[in-house]
Amino acid sequence: MKEIFFEKNWRLMTDDFKFVLEQKYHPIKHHITDNQLRDMLLDDLQYILCHNGIKITTFDLPNRSFDYNNCNNNCLIEVETRL
């Protein structure tokens, strides 16, 4: 049920990501794929949930794609939050 809701509505939650990328790459027009946007959203949700003591795996959300790598985060912090 949660995954169905997520799949119907995740695009509505990515406007901030699109805006940040447009500002970052301006004047170059950056074309981001749906998979990249979805992975950015899942990464952000994981960050928020982790700071509230909740693991994202408790929800029926899709996994991030394997080629996604958030280069804005510190790798050591990422490893610590996964443990």
Secondary structure in CASP SS format (residue, H / E / C, confidence):
PFRMAT SS
TARGET T0000
AUTHOR 0000-0000-0000
METHOD secondary structure of the structure
MODEL  1
M C 1.00
K H 1.00
E H 1.00
I H 1.00
F H 1.00
F H 1.00
E H 1.00
K H 1.00
N H 1.00
W H 1.00
R H 1.00
L H 1.00
M H 1.00
T C 1.00
D H 1.00
D H 1.00
F H 1.00
K H 1.00
F H 1.00
V H 1.00
L H 1.00
E H 1.00
Q H 1.00
K H 1.00
Y H 1.00
H C 1.00
P C 1.00
I C 1.00
K C 1.00
H C 1.00
H C 1.00
I C 1.00
T C 1.00
D H 1.00
N H 1.00
Q H 1.00
L H 1.00
R H 1.00
D H 1.00
M H 1.00
L H 1.00
L H 1.00
D H 1.00
D H 1.00
L H 1.00
Q H 1.00
Y H 1.00
I H 1.00
L H 1.00
C H 1.00
H H 1.00
N C 1.00
G C 1.00
I C 1.00
K C 1.00
I H 1.00
T H 1.00
T H 1.00
F C 1.00
D C 1.00
L C 1.00
P C 1.00
N C 1.00
R C 1.00
S C 1.00
F C 1.00
D C 1.00
Y C 1.00
N C 1.00
N C 1.00
C C 1.00
N C 1.00
N C 1.00
N C 1.00
C H 1.00
L H 1.00
I H 1.00
E H 1.00
V H 1.00
E H 1.00
T H 1.00
R H 1.00
L C 1.00
END
